[in-house]
Amino acid sequence: QVQLVESGGGLVQPGGSLRLSCAASRSIASINTITWYRQAPGEQRDLVAASTSDGRTNYADSVKGQFTISRDNTQKTVYLQMNNLKPAETAVYYCKYTIFGFDYWGQGTQVTVSS
């Protein structure tokens, strides 16, 4: 079992930045993938960025060059740095931990981009 806690969401003006955190209850140094998703009201949950334990990263085309995913294994935390945010990126952001074919989800953190 893995518990995940997301934090760092909030209200930000267009063009602003936020850094989301996903803290895991166990080590993330083993073979795994941690993925950030977002879900806007009435929309499906979409992949935003992923980080694998062997150092690879993957981004949705819409956020390439705008978002950066990183991990700190000593802190058991994965981060999502989001820059130049747009109102259309308002959503609940979730992290997912995948290991040995099992998925564990956090509760999500709300990001609202509005002036």
Beta strands, then each sheet from edge to edge (+ up, - down):
strand 1: 4-7
strand 2: 10-12
strand 3: 18-24
strand 4: 33-39
strand 5: 45-52
strand 6: 57-59
strand 7: 67-72
strand 8: 77-82
strand 9: 91-99
strand 10: 102-105
strand 11: 109-113
sheet 1: 1+ 3- 8+ 7-
sheet 2: 2+ 11+ 9- 4+ 5- 6+
sheet 3: 2+ 11+ 9- 10+
end
